[in-house]
Amino acid sequence: MTRYELSIALRIALKDNRNLKKQVLSLKKQIESNVKHISNFLSVPYIPSAMMLVPDKTLDLDALPDLPGIYFIWHDEKIVYVGQSICLANRVHLGHLNCKLNDMVSWLVFPIKDLDWFEHLYIGMCRPSRNKGRHYKEEL
């Protein structure tokens, strides 16, 4: 390799190195932004205990907020389903395929943009049986 070829190879390597540094700085900024976003969720709200029976024809819809949030379906004092809705009152009022006789419901209100994140979080935390695609069987 001649001196000229070596100097060209060196320039190319230095340019690639500068590009890599820019990419690393860009990735670092993205990571810092994501860490700030995640840190906002570190104080996860506790799951409220079951509050009312569903499906119940006398269900008081005024008790349910007309807001987006995460709802929890309970059976025998265990969370068996976690879901999200942009209108909690309508979701519970319209009925739910995962609601069985004597089930209860509780909920937490969240902004719409955070529903997916919190739903996945609570499914991961609670491991509800009806979220896993398994059929629910009544105990005899």
N, C-alpha and C positions, 0 to 999 in steps of 0.2 A: 504494500500500500504506500502510495506517495504521501509527501507532506501535505499536499493540497487535499487529497482524499481524506486524510486524517483530520484536517481542520474542518472540512465539511461535515464529517461524521460527528465531530465534537460539537459543532454548532447545532446540529440536529438533536443530539442527545441533550444539550442544555435547554433547547426549546421544549423538548418533550418533558424535561424535568420541571420547567416553569408551568407547563400545562397541567402536569400532575399535581403540583402544589396548588394551583387554582382549583382543581377538582376536589382536592382534599379539604381546602378551606370552605368550598361550597357545601360539601357533605357535612363538615363540622357544624356549619350554621343550621343545616336542616336538622341534624341530631339535636342541637341545643333547642331549636324550636319545638321539636317533638317532646323533648324532656319537659319543657315548660308546660306543654299541653297535658302531658300525662300527670305531672305533679299536681295539676288542678283536681285530678280525680283520686288522689291518694287518700283523701278523707271521704271514703265511700259511706253513704248513709246506711244506717242499720235497717234491716228489713223489719217493717212493722208486723206485729202479730195479726193473725186472721181477724177480720172485722165483721163480715156479714156472710150470710148463706147465699149461695148461687147454685143453680138457678132457682130463684124464689119469686113467685108471682107478685109478692108484696114487697119486693126489693125497693127501698127508698132511693130513687135515683138522685135525689138532692144530696145524698151523702157522698156520692161519687163526683169528683170534679170533672168539669167539661174541659179538661186540659190534657196535654200529652204526658205519657208516663209509662212506667213499668208496672205490671200487675203480677201478683203471685197467687196461684191457686193452691189451696191447702186441703189435705185430706188426712184425718187422724193426726193432726198436729205436725204434719210434715209438708214441706213445699213439694208439690208434685208437678207443677208447671210454672214456667216463667215466660211472659210474653210482653209485647209492647203495643201501644196504641197511641194514635194522635188525638184520640178522644176517649178517655177511660170510661166515661158514663155510657157512651154508645156501645163500646165493645162488650161490656158486661151485660148491658140491657139486651142487646141483640142475641145474647146467648153465645156459648163457646163450645166447640166440639170436645174440648178437654174437660168440661165441667160435668161432674157426675153428681148423683144425689148426695146430699149432706156435705158437699165441698164448700169451702169458704174462700174469701178473696181479701187480699190487702194490696196496697199500691203505694208507689212513690212517684211524685211529679218531677219530670225532667224536661229540659228544652228538646224540641224535635231533633235538633242536630246531634244530640248526645244519646238518643234512644238506642241505636244499634250497639254502641259501645257498652252502655250499661246493661243491656239485655244479655250480651255475650258474657260480661263480667259475672252477672248473677247466675246465669246458667252454669258457668264454670265453678262458681262458689257452691251452689246448692246441689248440682247434679240431679235435677228433677227427673223422675222416671218417665213422665209423659213427654218430655222434650226429646227423648232419645229414639223416638220412632217405635218404641215397644207398645204393644197393646196393653191397656190397663185392665186388670182382672179384679173384680170385686172379691174380697175375702169371704169365704163361705162360713 
